[in-house]
Amino acid sequence: MVKFKIAIFFIILTVIYSLIIHSCTKDEETQPSVPSTSITGNWICSDNASENGIYAAQSYTIEISSSDSSYTISNFGNLGINVDAICTINGTTINLNNQIIGDINVNGYGDFYNNNKNVSFTYFLDGEKIESTWTKD
């Protein structure tokens, strides 16, 4: 009977030890991914005037399409229907790495919110900062 009680004691001790070890390990932090089907298509962009007033406030439509791991934004910054910018999406963050579109140096970043129906986006045209809000059409 004593051996049985000792065995039960060690089993309980092992279970408690396992629970403590597993509860103390850090969970991986992952951002929820944005399904490509939810972001492709037309978006209405509402830009504020640029910080130095070089670009006026405006509203226009862009189209986002996907291929492999990157996305193409047509009519980015209302620079023209045939003007495309390439961006990446990681979790709920959208990044537009530095690139030349026409004669303009472009880059930007933003976040999806409201179940991927909106984007808060900050971008730069030749260094001129513009705050923009995108709404899924």
N, C-alpha and C positions, 0 to 999 in steps of 0.2 A: 504494500500500500504506500509506503514511503517513496519507493521508486516512481510510482505512478504520480504522486504529488509533485515530485521533483521534475518529472518529464513535463507535466502540465505547466509548472512554473516557468520552465525554459521556453516552452512554446509561446506562452503569453508574453514573456520578455522579448522573444524574437519578433512577435507581431508588433509590439509597442515600439521596438527599435526601428523596424521597417517603416512604420507610420511616421515616426519622428524624422527619419532621414528623408523620406519622400516629401514630406510637407515642408522641409527646409530647402529643397532645391528650387532654384529660380526657374520659373516658367519662361519659355521663349516668348518674346514679345513680337507678335506679328500683326501687321496692319491688314485689315480686311481688304481683299483684292476687289478691284472694280471690274466686273465682267465687260469684255470688249463690246458686246452687243448693247450694253446700256449706255455707252458713251459714243458709239458711232452714230453718224447722222448729222442733222442740222442743229445748230445752236444759235441763239440770239445773243449777241455780245453788246454790253452797255459799258463803254469806256468813259471814264472821267477825263477831264482835260489833263494833259501832262503837267508834271510838277512845275515846269517853267513856262507853260502856256504855248509851247511850240505846236502841240497837237490839240485840237479842240475836242470837246466831248462829242461822242458819236455813238450811234447804234447801227449794227450791221449783222449779217449772217455769215457764219463760218460752217464748214463741213469737216467733220472728223471721220477719217477712215483708218482701218488698221491693216497691217501686214507684218506677220511674224511678231517681233517684240517691240516694234515701233509703231507710231501713229503719225498720220499726215493730217495737217490742218490746212485746208484750202481757204484762201482769202484771209489769211492771218493778218490781224491789225488793219483790216480793210485796205490792204495794199494791192488788191486785185484778185479777180476770180482765179486766174491761173498762177497765183503766187502761193507756193506751198512752204510750210514750215514742218520740220520733223521734230517730234517730241517723244518722250518715254513716260510711262506710268509705272509707279512703284507703290503698291497699296492704294491709298487714296490721294497720292501726290502726283502731280503732273509737272514734268521738267522740260523746258525748252533750252537745250544747250546752245551756247554761242554759235551763231551761223550767220552767213550773209544771204539776205534775200533781196535780189535786185542789187541796189547799191547800199542797202541799209543793214547795219549790224544789229542783230536781234537776239535776245535771250529772255527767259522768264521762268516763273514757277507759280504753282497754285495748288489748291486742294479742292477735291470733290466734297460735297456735303448734300444734305437733304435727299438721301437715298440716290445719290449720283445724278440728281436732276439739276444741280447748280455747281458752278465752279467759281471760286474766288481766285482771281489771277492777277499777278503783277508782272508786267513785262517792260522791256526797255527797247526803244528804237534809237539807235545811235546814242545810247546812254541816257536818253530822256525817259524818265519813269512814268508809267501809265498804270493806273489801277482799273481793273475790269471785272465785271460780273457776267458770267455766262449762264444762260438758262436753256435747258433742253427744249427744242422746238417740238 
